[in-house]
């Protein structure tokens, strides 16, 4: 199917129909999970529907203990393997030697370089042989994500990206999690809305934006580079 028709086709399908269709239409479909609530919903569906979709995650080496606990719980609960990709050790060693163990606090440039090493490069390796990339992105998560489409061409990763939960509301998300007893990160009950690396994430205050707790010391687009360069697939 041509890319210009793909978005239109998937728009007409339900969430489960869309996941099932891409899983059996593309040769290699991969889903990247950061173990957030949205990602856990998709992991639940992929696992319970027994879809031929590879699930992977990025271990930056700086994650919360609660995130590692959830990773273990999720693989056990769903009896589903989650492939873990790590940053290149030499690149991390060079960064720490030149910038310091917490050098990402010193400038936006340093922080983005850290994200590039610990997230973007491993993601590139993870998607190297994939034909379609599924994410748990939702438009309400940030201003940048409000511009995204359910189906896009990601220039940075050179791949079709499918964001099936893009238009889900907070209420839809919470209802699904409660109804299906989906395991989630214990930090959510402590005020953490968006959870990334431990040094770069804090709980948010009432009324704050969902992404306010990410890279809380800087005023930026609150993105790490994984989802910042896209061209929408035309309808």
Helices and strands as residue ranges (DSSP letters): H 3-11, H 15-25, E 29-32, H 37-48, E 54-59, H 65-78, E 83-86, H 89-99, G 103-105, H 108-115, I 116-120, H 121-126, E 132-134, G 139-141, G 144-147, E 151-154, E 159-162, H 170-180, G 186-190, G 198-200, E 231-232
